[in-house]
Amino acid sequence: MNDAKVNLQRWGISLDIKTIRRISKAFADASLKIREEWLNKDDPRNTPLITENESFKGKRILISADGGRLRIRKNKRGRIASGNKRHGYNTNWREPKLITIRTIDQGGKVIRKDKPIIDGTIGDPDEIFKILRAHLVARDVQHASEIVCVGDGALWIWDRMKSLIAELNIDVSKVSFVLDVYHAVEHLSAVADGKRGWKKHKRKKWLKEMKNRLKRGDVDEVLDELKDLAIGRNAKEVKKEMKYFKEKKERMRYDVFMRKNLPIGSGAMESGIRQVVNMRLKSAGMFWKKKNAEGFLHLRCYLKSKRWNIVESAVINYSPKIGRV
């Protein structure tokens, strides 16, 4: 808020922090109402939150979903303690969930001139997939030439992603589900780090070889290697990682994905989490009321996807629906 005050003063506008906070909160609340009305429409194609005629027809698109971390403030139960002016409160961690959608070229590279689509919620997995569904339907995703879904191993992502593809009647032959290769390598790193008898050089060499095998599509060879290492004091941890690779084997066909010029990493998603959540909503000592976190997360998504003018225009021209009295 102090930064906002300084910037406004440069433009000759003098407002105190409380006024800036009140205006910002009202703006965020209005943006959430617009989104809520949009999500509850039978046909989400008509919304001020999307540029007119923006479509995925004939395009290759990259879809990712992931979670971040921020603190939510919640008042403790009971009366205010004697001698205090305010309720005590807890600041528990909460996982905001984000989705990113990018267009990619025939070589599998993100098309930088096309603005990314980023949106998020403090809500549960069903809520973020409701938002994802609206963004996809509004842009005619069923007419995309190819769809690539990249993410980590979280079950809440993959189960819902497959259900959404089926619900939208998308031809599964043009959809690829890819486990982010860097997340897979992190699980191999956990195995290497657990081998106390290995020197740093041996860990590094082994990890490089396993990564190469993954990219060649030799997941079975990786599993055989893990099976041989599942002995001694860390056998339980190694077996846990074996289960991880067995369950997600189908999404680790990296040789096939690379031949088709498809991305095998979720760098766009990781960048979204960093810019939207980590750099603003997760600062040291920062915690949020849930509704405020939801509103500012939504606005931050539009800011960092270079779509601020869209949400700004939507809020300025917003006429709330008034129900019957």
N, C-alpha and C positions, 0 to 999 in steps of 0.2 A: 504494500500500500504506500509506503514511503517513496518508492520508485515512481509510482503513478502520480503522486503529488508533485514530485520534482518535474516530471515530464509535462504535466498540465501547466505548471508555472512557466515553463519555457514558451508555452503558447499563450501566455497572458491570462490563464485561468487559475484562480486561487480558491481552492477548496480544502477544508480540513479533512483529516483522516476518517472521521466518522461519516461524513457526507459521501466520501469516495466509497467507503465500505457499503453504505446503504444503497447507493446507485448500482454498484457492482452486483450486490446480492439480488436486487430487483431485476437486473438484466439477466442474471443467471436463472432466476426463477421463471422468467418469461420464456427463455430458451428451452427450459425443461418442459413447460406446458405445451409449446409448439411441437416438441419431439413426441410427447405423450399422445397428443392428438393424432400425429402422423402414424405412430405405431399402432393405434387402435383403428385405423382406417381399413376398410375391406380392400381397397386398392391404394397401395402406398406410392403410386406413381405421381400423384398430385401433392407436392409439398414445396414450401419455400426453402427448405433446407438442402435442396439439390438443384444444381444448375439446370435450366431448361434444356431438353434434348441431349443431356449427358447419357451415353449409352455404352454398353459393353459389346454391342453387336460386332461380330467378326474379330474381336480382340482376344489376346491371350491374357488371362488375369491371374494374379497371385494373391491368395487369401491366407491370412495368418490370424491366430488368436493366442493370447497369452495373458498372464496376470502380473501385476506389480505389487508394491507394498506401500501403504501409508497408514497413519494413525488416526483412529476415529475417537473422538471425545464422547464419553457417555457418563452422565451424572450417576453418582451412587444413590442407592435407595435410601429412604428415610428422611428425617428432618435435617436441616442445616445444623451443624454442630454448634454448640454454645460458644460464642465469641467469634464465630466466623460470619462473613457477609455473604458467602456463596457456598453452594453445594460442593462437596468433594467430587472428584470424577476419576474415571479410569481412562487410559489412552491405549487401548488394545490395537494391535496390528490388524489391518483389513486388506484383503486382496482386491484392488480394482482390476477389472477385466477389460482388455482392449482388443479391438479388431483393426487390422489394416488390410486395405485392398489396393494393389498396384497393378498397373499394366506392364507387361514385359514384351520385349521384341522377339524375333525369331531365334536369336542367339541365347535367349533366357535372361537377358539383362533388363533391369528396371528402366522403363522409359521415363527419363527425368522431366521431360517437358509436360508430361501428364501429372496433374496434381494427385497426390495420394489421398486416399479416403481413410480417415482415422476416426474412430468413435469409441466410447467407453462408458462403463457404469460401475457403481459400487455394488450393484445388485448381484444376484446369483448367476450361474452359467446359463440358465434358461433366458434370463433377461438380456444378456449380451448377444445370444443367438437370435433373439427376437429383433434386436437392432440390426444384426448382420443380415437377417432375412429381408428386412425392409430396404436396406441399401441395395441388395442384390436384385430384388424384384423391381424396384424403381428404375433400375438401369438395364432391364431385360437380359439378365444373366444367362437365361436359357439359350440365347443366341450367340454367346461367346464362342470363339473357335476352340479354345482350350482353357481348362481351369486347373490350377495347381494349388493344393492345400498343404501348407507347410507349417509344422509346429513341433513342440516337444512331445514328451511321452504321456502327458496328462490325459486321463481317460475322459474327463469332462469335455475335452475338445473333440476327440475323434468320434465318439459315439454320436454326439450331436451333429457333427459335420456330415457324417454319412446319412443321418436321418433327414437333414435339411436338403441334401442333394436329391434324395428320393422324393421328398415332399414337393420340391419344385419341378419334378419330372425332367431333370437334366439328364441327358444321355451320358451314362457312366463311362462310355468308351473314351470320352474326351476329358475325364477327370482323373487326376493323379493325386494320391495321398502320400506325402513325403515326410518322414521323420527328420527333423533338422540334424544334419550330420555332426554338428558341433556338440549338440546335447548327447548324441550317442558316444562321441569321443570322451566326453566328461565322465560317462559311466565306466569307460575303459581306464581312465585316469584314476578313478577310485580303486580299481583293482591293483594297478601298478603301485599306487601310494601305500596300499596295504601290505605289500611284500617287503617286509622289513630287512630281509637279507639282500635285497637288490640295491646296488649303488645307483646314483643319479644317472650315470651314463646308460646303464642297462635299462632303467625305467624309460628313458627317452627313446632308446632304440626300439624297445618292445612296443611302445605306444605308436611310434611311427609306422612300424610294420603292420600293426592291427588296423590303423587308419587306412593304410594302402589296401589292405584286404577288404575293408568295408567298401571303399570306393570301387574296387573290382567286382563287387557283388558277392564276395565269398564270405557271407555271414556264417555259413556252416563251419568254415575253417576257424572263424573267430570263436564260435561255440566250442569247437574241439579244443582250442587252446585254453579256453576258460575252464573246461572240464578237467584238463590236466593240472590246472592251478588250484582246483577246489580241494585242497588238502591243508592240513595244519590248522593253525589257530584262526585264520581268516577264511576258512572254507565256507562258512555260513554266508559271509558277505559276497563271496564270489558266486555262490549258487543263486543268490538274490539277483546279481547282475546277469547271470545266465537266463533266468526267467524273463528279465527285461528284454533281452535280445530275441528270445524265442517268441514272445508275445507280439513283438513289433517287427518281426522279420519281413513281413510283406511290405512294410513302408521303408525298408532299407535297401531297395533294389537300385542302389545308386548308379551302377553301371548302366542300367536301362534308362534311368532319368537323365543322366549326362548325355547319352546317345541321342535323346530326344530334345536336348538343349533346355532342360528344365532346371530351375534353381534347386539346390539341395541344402540351402541354409536359410535361416530366418533373420537375416541381418536387418531387413526392413522393419520387422516386428520389434527386434531388440532396440533399434533406433527410436521407434515410437514410444516404447516404455521409458527410455532414458529422457527423451525430450518432453514428453507429456507429464510423466509422474515424477521421475527422480530429480529433475532439475528445478521443479517448482513446488510440487505437492508433498515431497518427502524430505524437506530440509530438516536439519537437526533442530529438535525442540518444537517442531510444527505438528499440530494435530487439528482435526476438523470435526465439526458437527456433520452428521451423515448427509443431510440435505445440501449443505453448502459444498461438501466434497463432491457430490453428484453433479451439481450445477457447474462448478469451476472445472471439473474434469471434462465435462462436455464442451465447455468453451475453449479449454486448452487444446482439445483435440482439433477443433476447427482452426484455431490460431496456428498450430504447428503443421497443419495440412494446407496452409495458405488459402483457407476458405473463410477467413474472418468476415470478408465483405458479405458473404452469403448469410451467415447467422446474424450479422449486424442488421442487414436489411430486413430479415425475417422478424426480428424483435421490434424494430422501429415501426414496421407496418402491421404488427400483430393486433388483431381484434379478438379478445377472448370470447369464447362461446358462453352465452348466458342461458342457463337452464330455466325451466319453468319454476315459478314461485308457488 
